[in-house]
Amino acid sequence: MKWAAGLLALLLLLAACPGSGPAPLPNDQIRAGFPPGGIANQIEITAIDRLALRGAELVSPDGHVTPAISVTANPAPTDYFTQQSLGATYSGPKFGVTSVGSGGLTNIAPNPVTPKPVGAAPQTETRVLAILSTASIQLPDPAAYDRDWQRYRIRLRFGNPPEVETREIAAPSPPPSSG
Protein backbone atom coordinates (compact mmCIF):
# COMPACT_ATOMS: atom_id res chain seq x y z
CA MET A 1 0.00 0.00 0.00
CA LYS A 2 3.07 2.27 -0.16
CA TRP A 3 2.09 3.23 -3.70
CA ALA A 4 -1.34 4.34 -2.41
CA ALA A 5 0.44 6.78 -0.10
CA GLY A 6 2.47 7.96 -3.08
CA LEU A 7 -0.69 8.66 -5.06
CA LEU A 8 -2.09 10.64 -2.12
CA ALA A 9 1.14 12.64 -1.89
CA LEU A 10 0.83 13.42 -5.61
CA LEU A 11 -2.71 14.70 -5.05
CA LEU A 12 -1.48 16.99 -2.28
CA LEU A 13 1.32 18.27 -4.48
CA LEU A 14 -1.13 19.02 -7.29
CA ALA A 15 -3.41 20.83 -4.87
CA ALA A 16 -0.58 22.98 -3.54
CA CYS A 17 0.70 24.14 -6.96
CA PRO A 18 0.17 27.85 -7.54
CA GLY A 19 -1.57 28.96 -10.71
CA SER A 20 -4.56 30.77 -12.06
CA GLY A 21 -6.94 28.38 -10.38
CA PRO A 22 -7.18 24.93 -8.88
CA ALA A 23 -5.18 22.28 -10.68
CA PRO A 24 -7.35 19.85 -12.61
CA LEU A 25 -7.62 16.47 -10.97
CA PRO A 26 -6.66 13.31 -12.75
CA ASN A 27 -10.03 11.63 -13.29
CA ASP A 28 -10.80 7.99 -12.75
CA GLN A 29 -7.32 6.77 -11.88
CA ILE A 30 -7.51 3.09 -11.08
CA ARG A 31 -4.54 0.79 -10.59
CA ALA A 32 -4.52 -2.91 -9.86
CA GLY A 33 -1.46 -5.01 -9.23
CA PHE A 34 0.61 -7.23 -7.02
CA PRO A 35 2.78 -4.74 -5.11
CA PRO A 36 6.39 -5.76 -4.45
CA GLY A 37 6.76 -6.96 -0.90
CA GLY A 38 2.98 -7.27 -0.54
CA ILE A 39 1.00 -10.32 0.51
CA ALA A 40 1.51 -13.13 -1.98
CA ASN A 41 -1.46 -13.89 -4.25
CA GLN A 42 -3.35 -10.76 -3.30
CA ILE A 43 -4.39 -8.11 -5.81
CA GLU A 44 -4.24 -4.55 -4.48
CA ILE A 45 -6.46 -1.93 -6.11
CA THR A 46 -6.10 1.84 -5.67
CA ALA A 47 -8.61 4.32 -7.09
CA ILE A 48 -8.69 8.10 -7.06
CA ASP A 49 -12.17 9.20 -8.00
CA ARG A 50 -14.95 11.61 -7.12
CA LEU A 51 -16.94 8.59 -5.87
CA ALA A 52 -15.88 6.22 -3.11
CA LEU A 53 -15.09 2.62 -4.01
CA ARG A 54 -17.75 0.50 -2.28
CA GLY A 55 -17.11 -2.95 -3.74
CA ALA A 56 -14.54 -4.90 -5.73
CA GLU A 57 -14.54 -8.45 -7.04
CA LEU A 58 -12.43 -10.68 -9.24
CA VAL A 59 -14.39 -12.34 -12.04
CA SER A 60 -12.86 -15.54 -13.46
CA PRO A 61 -13.28 -16.66 -17.10
CA ASP A 62 -16.04 -19.11 -16.05
CA GLY A 63 -17.94 -16.33 -14.22
CA HIS A 64 -16.95 -17.27 -10.64
CA VAL A 65 -16.85 -14.10 -8.49
CA THR A 66 -14.40 -13.57 -5.62
CA PRO A 67 -15.27 -10.50 -3.50
CA ALA A 68 -12.63 -8.24 -1.98
CA ILE A 69 -11.48 -9.06 1.54
CA SER A 70 -11.24 -5.33 2.31
CA VAL A 71 -12.42 -2.05 0.80
CA THR A 72 -11.62 1.37 2.25
CA ALA A 73 -12.39 4.90 1.08
CA ASN A 74 -10.79 8.03 2.52
CA PRO A 75 -11.45 11.59 1.38
CA ALA A 76 -8.27 13.41 0.40
CA PRO A 77 -6.77 15.67 3.07
CA THR A 78 -7.31 19.39 3.30
CA ASP A 79 -4.32 21.72 3.38
CA TYR A 80 -4.65 24.89 5.45
CA PHE A 81 -2.30 27.85 5.07
CA THR A 82 -2.60 30.92 7.25
CA GLN A 83 -0.18 33.81 7.39
CA GLN A 84 -0.97 36.55 9.86
CA SER A 85 0.49 40.02 9.63
CA LEU A 86 2.04 42.52 12.04
CA GLY A 87 4.55 40.14 13.55
CA ALA A 88 2.08 37.31 14.12
CA THR A 89 3.36 33.81 13.66
CA TYR A 90 3.12 31.66 10.55
CA SER A 91 0.88 28.65 10.88
CA GLY A 92 0.80 26.25 7.99
CA PRO A 93 0.70 24.02 6.18
CA LYS A 94 -1.47 21.91 8.42
CA PHE A 95 -3.29 18.84 7.31
CA GLY A 96 -6.79 17.99 8.35
CA VAL A 97 -9.23 15.41 7.09
CA THR A 98 -12.35 16.14 5.14
CA SER A 99 -15.52 14.12 5.11
CA VAL A 100 -18.13 13.96 2.40
CA GLY A 101 -21.56 13.79 3.96
CA SER A 102 -25.04 15.09 3.31
CA GLY A 103 -23.79 18.61 4.00
CA GLY A 104 -20.86 18.39 1.57
CA LEU A 105 -17.23 18.67 2.57
CA THR A 106 -16.61 19.60 6.18
CA ASN A 107 -13.52 19.90 8.35
CA ILE A 108 -13.25 17.20 11.00
CA ALA A 109 -9.59 17.73 11.89
CA PRO A 110 -8.82 17.13 15.58
CA ASN A 111 -6.87 20.43 15.71
CA PRO A 112 -8.41 22.69 13.08
CA VAL A 113 -6.64 25.91 12.24
CA THR A 114 -8.29 28.78 14.08
CA PRO A 115 -6.74 31.92 12.64
CA LYS A 116 -6.56 34.93 14.93
CA PRO A 117 -6.86 37.87 12.57
CA VAL A 118 -4.36 40.64 13.17
CA GLY A 119 -4.82 43.28 10.50
CA ALA A 120 -4.94 41.71 7.04
CA ALA A 121 -4.37 37.98 7.39
CA PRO A 122 -4.32 36.08 4.09
CA GLN A 123 -5.38 32.48 4.42
CA THR A 124 -6.20 29.70 2.01
CA GLU A 125 -7.72 26.29 2.27
CA THR A 126 -7.12 23.68 -0.42
CA ARG A 127 -9.51 20.78 -0.71
CA VAL A 128 -8.90 18.00 -3.17
CA LEU A 129 -12.36 16.85 -4.17
CA ALA A 130 -11.38 13.26 -4.73
CA ILE A 131 -11.53 10.12 -2.69
CA LEU A 132 -8.63 7.70 -2.33
CA SER A 133 -10.02 4.16 -2.17
CA THR A 134 -8.23 0.85 -1.80
CA ALA A 135 -9.30 -2.78 -2.03
CA SER A 136 -7.64 -6.17 -1.62
CA ILE A 137 -8.71 -9.36 -3.36
CA GLN A 138 -7.21 -12.72 -2.37
CA LEU A 139 -6.78 -15.07 -5.33
CA PRO A 140 -8.97 -18.16 -4.83
CA ASP A 141 -6.77 -20.35 -7.08
CA PRO A 142 -3.33 -18.80 -7.76
CA ALA A 143 -2.31 -21.55 -10.22
CA ALA A 144 -5.46 -21.07 -12.34
CA TYR A 145 -4.93 -17.31 -12.25
CA ASP A 146 -1.31 -17.67 -13.39
CA ARG A 147 -2.40 -19.83 -16.36
CA ASP A 148 -5.30 -17.67 -17.54
CA TRP A 149 -4.94 -14.21 -15.96
CA GLN A 150 -5.57 -12.38 -19.28
CA ARG A 151 -9.21 -13.56 -19.20
CA TYR A 152 -9.90 -12.42 -15.61
CA ARG A 153 -11.61 -9.07 -14.94
CA ILE A 154 -11.97 -6.87 -11.88
CA ARG A 155 -15.44 -5.39 -11.33
CA LEU A 156 -15.60 -2.22 -9.23
CA ARG A 157 -18.63 -0.52 -7.70
CA PHE A 158 -18.33 3.21 -6.94
CA GLY A 159 -20.68 5.51 -5.04
CA ASN A 160 -23.85 5.19 -3.00
CA PRO A 161 -27.44 5.10 -4.25
CA PRO A 162 -28.74 6.87 -6.21
CA GLU A 163 -25.32 7.58 -7.78
CA VAL A 164 -23.74 4.16 -8.31
CA GLU A 165 -21.32 3.31 -11.11
CA THR A 166 -20.00 -0.13 -12.02
CA ARG A 167 -16.74 -0.36 -13.95
CA GLU A 168 -14.60 -3.25 -15.11
CA ILE A 169 -10.84 -3.25 -15.55
CA ALA A 170 -8.38 -5.87 -16.74
CA ALA A 171 -6.81 -8.07 -14.11
CA PRO A 172 -3.08 -7.47 -13.55
CA SER A 173 -0.39 -9.85 -14.71
CA PRO A 174 0.85 -12.17 -11.97
CA PRO A 175 4.09 -11.22 -10.20
CA PRO A 176 7.24 -12.75 -11.73
CA SER A 177 7.87 -14.88 -8.64
CA SER A 178 4.51 -16.69 -8.84
CA GLY A 179 3.78 -19.78 -10.80
C-alpha atoms as one frame of an Amber mdcrd trajectory, in Angstrom:
protein
   0.000   0.000   0.000   3.073   2.273  -0.162   2.093   3.235  -3.698  -1.338
   4.342  -2.409   0.435   6.784  -0.096   2.473   7.962  -3.082  -0.695   8.664
  -5.059  -2.091  10.637  -2.124   1.140  12.635  -1.891   0.829  13.424  -5.612
  -2.709  14.701  -5.046  -1.483  16.991  -2.275   1.323  18.266  -4.484  -1.129
  19.020  -7.294  -3.415  20.832  -4.870  -0.575  22.985  -3.540   0.701  24.138
  -6.962   0.172  27.845  -7.540  -1.568  28.962 -10.707  -4.556  30.773 -12.059
  -6.940  28.385 -10.380  -7.179  24.929  -8.885  -5.176  22.284 -10.683  -7.347
  19.853 -12.609  -7.620  16.475 -10.967  -6.658  13.306 -12.748 -10.025  11.629
 -13.295 -10.797   7.992 -12.745  -7.320   6.775 -11.881  -7.511   3.089 -11.084
  -4.539   0.794 -10.586  -4.517  -2.908  -9.855  -1.458  -5.013  -9.234   0.614
  -7.230  -7.019   2.784  -4.737  -5.114   6.389  -5.765  -4.453   6.760  -6.964
  -0.898   2.981  -7.273  -0.541   0.999 -10.317   0.507   1.507 -13.133  -1.982
  -1.460 -13.893  -4.247  -3.354 -10.756  -3.302  -4.393  -8.106  -5.810  -4.245
  -4.548  -4.478  -6.464  -1.930  -6.105  -6.098   1.839  -5.668  -8.606   4.317
  -7.086  -8.692   8.104  -7.058 -12.168   9.200  -8.002 -14.952  11.612  -7.117
 -16.941   8.591  -5.874 -15.882   6.216  -3.105 -15.093   2.624  -4.006 -17.746
   0.503  -2.282 -17.110  -2.948  -3.743 -14.535  -4.904  -5.729 -14.539  -8.447
  -7.038 -12.425 -10.681  -9.243 -14.386 -12.335 -12.040 -12.860 -15.536 -13.463
 -13.284 -16.656 -17.102 -16.036 -19.112 -16.047 -17.944 -16.326 -14.222 -16.952
 -17.268 -10.642 -16.846 -14.104  -8.489 -14.402 -13.569  -5.620 -15.265 -10.504
  -3.496 -12.630  -8.236  -1.985 -11.479  -9.056   1.537 -11.244  -5.327   2.313
 -12.419  -2.048   0.795 -11.623   1.372   2.248 -12.386   4.902   1.081 -10.794
   8.032   2.521 -11.448  11.588   1.379  -8.272  13.413   0.397  -6.773  15.667
   3.074  -7.308  19.387   3.300  -4.319  21.719   3.375  -4.647  24.893   5.450
  -2.299  27.852   5.069  -2.595  30.924   7.245  -0.178  33.814   7.395  -0.968
  36.547   9.857   0.493  40.017   9.626   2.036  42.521  12.036   4.549  40.141
  13.545   2.079  37.314  14.121   3.360  33.808  13.658   3.119  31.659  10.547
   0.879  28.645  10.876   0.801  26.247   7.988   0.697  24.021   6.182  -1.473
  21.915   8.419  -3.289  18.841   7.307  -6.793  17.994   8.355  -9.234  15.411
   7.094 -12.355  16.141   5.139 -15.518  14.121   5.115 -18.128  13.955   2.399
 -21.557  13.793   3.959 -25.039  15.085   3.312 -23.794  18.606   3.998 -20.863
  18.395   1.572 -17.229  18.669   2.567 -16.606  19.595   6.180 -13.522  19.901
   8.350 -13.250  17.195  11.005  -9.594  17.729  11.887  -8.822  17.132  15.576
  -6.869  20.433  15.713  -8.406  22.692  13.079  -6.641  25.911  12.236  -8.292
  28.776  14.080  -6.742  31.923  12.639  -6.563  34.935  14.927  -6.857  37.872
  12.566  -4.363  40.644  13.171  -4.815  43.278  10.495  -4.941  41.709   7.040
  -4.371  37.978   7.391  -4.321  36.077   4.091  -5.378  32.478   4.415  -6.195
  29.696   2.011  -7.719  26.286   2.271  -7.121  23.683  -0.422  -9.513  20.784
  -0.711  -8.896  17.999  -3.168 -12.362  16.853  -4.172 -11.379  13.257  -4.731
 -11.531  10.122  -2.690  -8.629   7.698  -2.327 -10.017   4.161  -2.174  -8.231
   0.845  -1.804  -9.304  -2.779  -2.026  -7.639  -6.166  -1.619  -8.714  -9.364
  -3.358  -7.209 -12.716  -2.367  -6.779 -15.065  -5.334  -8.971 -18.158  -4.834
  -6.769 -20.350  -7.082  -3.333 -18.803  -7.760  -2.307 -21.552 -10.218  -5.455
 -21.070 -12.337  -4.933 -17.314 -12.246  -1.308 -17.668 -13.394  -2.399 -19.832
 -16.356  -5.299 -17.665 -17.537  -4.937 -14.206 -15.956  -5.575 -12.385 -19.277
  -9.209 -13.565 -19.198  -9.896 -12.420 -15.607 -11.614  -9.069 -14.936 -11.975
  -6.868 -11.881 -15.440  -5.394 -11.330 -15.597  -2.224  -9.232 -18.634  -0.516
  -7.701 -18.329   3.208  -6.937 -20.682   5.510  -5.041 -23.845   5.187  -3.000
 -27.438   5.102  -4.246 -28.736   6.869  -6.210 -25.317   7.578  -7.776 -23.742
   4.158  -8.309 -21.324   3.308 -11.111 -20.000  -0.127 -12.023 -16.739  -0.361
 -13.953 -14.596  -3.250 -15.109 -10.845  -3.253 -15.552  -8.376  -5.871 -16.744
  -6.814  -8.066 -14.109  -3.083  -7.470 -13.547  -0.394  -9.852 -14.706   0.846
 -12.173 -11.971   4.087 -11.221 -10.197   7.240 -12.753 -11.731   7.871 -14.878
  -8.637   4.506 -16.688  -8.845   3.784 -19.783 -10.803
